[in-house]
Amino acid sequence: MAFNKEAFLTARFHLRTAFVDVPELAGMFDDGEKAVFEVRGLDGVEWGLAKERIQKRRDLALMMQKIASGDPAKVAEAVNASLGLKDKLAAESALLLECFQVGVVSPELNEVDALNVSKKLLKHFPDAFDRIARKIVELTGASDQGEARGSGESPKSGPQ
């Protein structure tokens, strides 16, 4: 079977979306509202930027360690804390935080709120955070949904 480059190049692509139930956060939603986050996959540029920010964080942390090697460890600790590098996140958790900040559609969160919510979820509701962030990664890995024939909108999953 040959690759149909014309069909590929003319296809319209849409980011996939999904809903993630977070019943453990029900008390944080308005009465009558279902405890659910709507998420979307990241596009290639967003995925690359998320990975790049993690590498920059690691590079900066390594640089700070070298600067502090004499024993102004307290100075390095203070600088790290001021740069938001004080927490020793595993690389995977750091990537999931980056994905959460970009991939959450609803509730609507600005960049600062997304960072604060994601960190608090990771600390206090790690299972909910993991479900949300991993769904974003799953949708990203599934890539865009193309419509080779331009037949309307891509399907969107609803709350379960």
Secondary structure as GFF3:
##gff-version 3
##sequence-region A 1 160
A	DSSP	alpha_helix	5	10	.	.	.	ID=ss1
A	DSSP	beta_strand	12	14	.	.	.	ID=ss2
A	DSSP	beta_strand	17	21	.	.	.	ID=ss3
A	DSSP	three_ten_helix	23	28	.	.	.	ID=ss4
A	DSSP	beta_strand	36	40	.	.	.	ID=ss5
A	DSSP	alpha_helix	44	67	.	.	.	ID=ss6
A	DSSP	three_ten_helix	68	70	.	.	.	ID=ss7
A	DSSP	alpha_helix	73	82	.	.	.	ID=ss8
A	DSSP	alpha_helix	91	103	.	.	.	ID=ss9
A	DSSP	beta_strand	104	106	.	.	.	ID=ss10
A	DSSP	alpha_helix	111	124	.	.	.	ID=ss11
A	DSSP	alpha_helix	126	141	.	.	.	ID=ss12
A	DSSP	beta_strand	145	147	.	.	.	ID=ss13
###
